[in-house]
Amino acid sequence: MIFHVVDTNVAIVANVQSPQAGPECVVACVDVLQYIYDAGVVVIDDGMRIIREYMDNLSLSGQPGPGDAFMKWVWHNQANDDRCERVHLTEDGSREFEEFPDDPRLECFDKSDRKFVAVALTSRNHPEILNAVDSDWWDYREAFAGCGIKVKFLCPSQFTNHKE
């Protein structure tokens, strides 16, 4: 099984709720979520920070879009070790989480997305973080790579003309 950390923007794009995402990007997001349902494992934190963010942006009923179906799937599988890996995060005032890299290149990285990085680094399965349209991930891709963090850009054409 392949393990993934799924940034909320992937499910939002799958729901066709992100105006900057074109049809190819939507299809890529729907496809990766379908892959996770069928054969993947999602990595989340045991403090429900990621699930709460999902719930703030998606419907727990699983309707009407594929991103909402993903939310429902995560909710129902969060305690199933075969489908979800839950890791513990330790809160830290300066970096948000002790597990987030203490790297000056990442000082300005979005604090609300640090949980995804901390979860990926804490997992024993070395998951990649899936991103669709959030440019912060693109801007910090080299720093992440230097810290051993794998980010998969589902919609790389979103960033072709992006200025850092």
Secondary structure as UniProt FT lines:
FT   STRAND          2..6
FT   HELIX           8..14
FT   TURN            15..16
FT   TURN            19..20
FT   HELIX           23..39
FT   STRAND          40..45
FT   TURN            46..47
FT   HELIX           49..57
FT   TURN            60..61
FT   HELIX           66..77
FT   TURN            78..79
FT   TURN            81..83
FT   STRAND          84..87
FT   STRAND          91..92
FT   TURN            93..95
FT   STRAND          96..97
FT   TURN            98..99
FT   HELIX           104..106
FT   TURN            107..108
FT   HELIX           111..113
FT   HELIX           114..122
FT   TURN            124..125
FT   STRAND          128..131
FT   HELIX           135..139
FT   HELIX           141..146
FT   TURN            147..148
FT   STRAND          150..153
FT   HELIX           156..159
FT   TURN            160..161
//
